[in-house]
Amino acid sequence: MGETVKHLLFGSQIRAARALLRWSAVDLANASSVGANTIRRAEVEDGILSMTAANQRAVRQALEGAGIQFIDQNGGGPGVRLRKRCMD
């Protein structure tokens, strides 16, 4: 169950994550190997996505790899933030 819950995404999270990264739906599609139309459909959904678990994992991994951190609902609603980049 923990595995499934970790990968649940909301359309608003994908939209916000793309905005933080300044990615288009095509950019995310290329990074995740999920179709751009699938991403666009998911972004307009309210609540938990109807996207397959495999596609949700692929989208989440692509966004996390680009620096997005997902924030759980924990009473304030689900969200995202951009990971602070270390300066060397």
N, C-alpha and C positions, 0 to 999 in steps of 0.2 A: 504494500500500500504506500509506503514512503516513497518508493520509486515513482509511482504514478503521480502522487501529489506534487513532487518536486518539478515535474514537467508540465503541469497545467499552466496554460498561458491565457491571458485575456487580450482581446483585440486592442484595447487601449494601451496595454504594455508594449505591443509590437509597434503601434503608431508612435508612441513616445520614444521608444528605443531608436527607431529609425530617424526621428527628428534630432535626437542627441548626436547621432553619428553623421547626420546629413546624408543619409542613404536613401535612395529611391527604392521602390518595391523591386525593381529589377536588380539593384545592387544586392539586396537581401536574398533574392531568388538565386543569384549567382553564388553567393557565399554559402547558402544552405542546400542548394540543389532541390529546392521546392519551387514549384511554378509561381511566377509573378501573380497570375490570376488567383491562385490559391491564397497567397499572402493578402492580396487586396480584399478578397471575400472575408478572410479571417478578421481583418482589421475593422470591419464594419459591424461585426457581431458584438452583441452585449453579453457580458458574462463569460463563462468558460467557453472556449472554442469547440466547435464541432470538428475541427481539423484532426486528422489521425494522430495517434500518439507518436508514431515515427516522424511525421512532419513537424509536430510540436518540438520534439527533441532536436531535430535538425535545425530548426529556426532558433531555438534557445541556445544551442551550442555555437551557432554562427554569431549570434549577438554577444554572447559571453566572451567568445574569442576576440571580438572587436572592442571589448572593454565595458560592456553593459553588465550591471549587477541588478538582479531581480529582487524586489522587495515584496515580502509576503503581505497578505491582506491585514493581518494583525490588528484589526479594528479600524484602521485608517484607510483601507482599500489597497488594492495591489498597485505597485509602482515599479519604477526603474530609476537607476542613476548611473552616471558614467564614472567608472573606477578612476580614482586619482592616479595619474601617471607619475612614476618616480623619475626624478631628474638625476641623471648620472653626471 
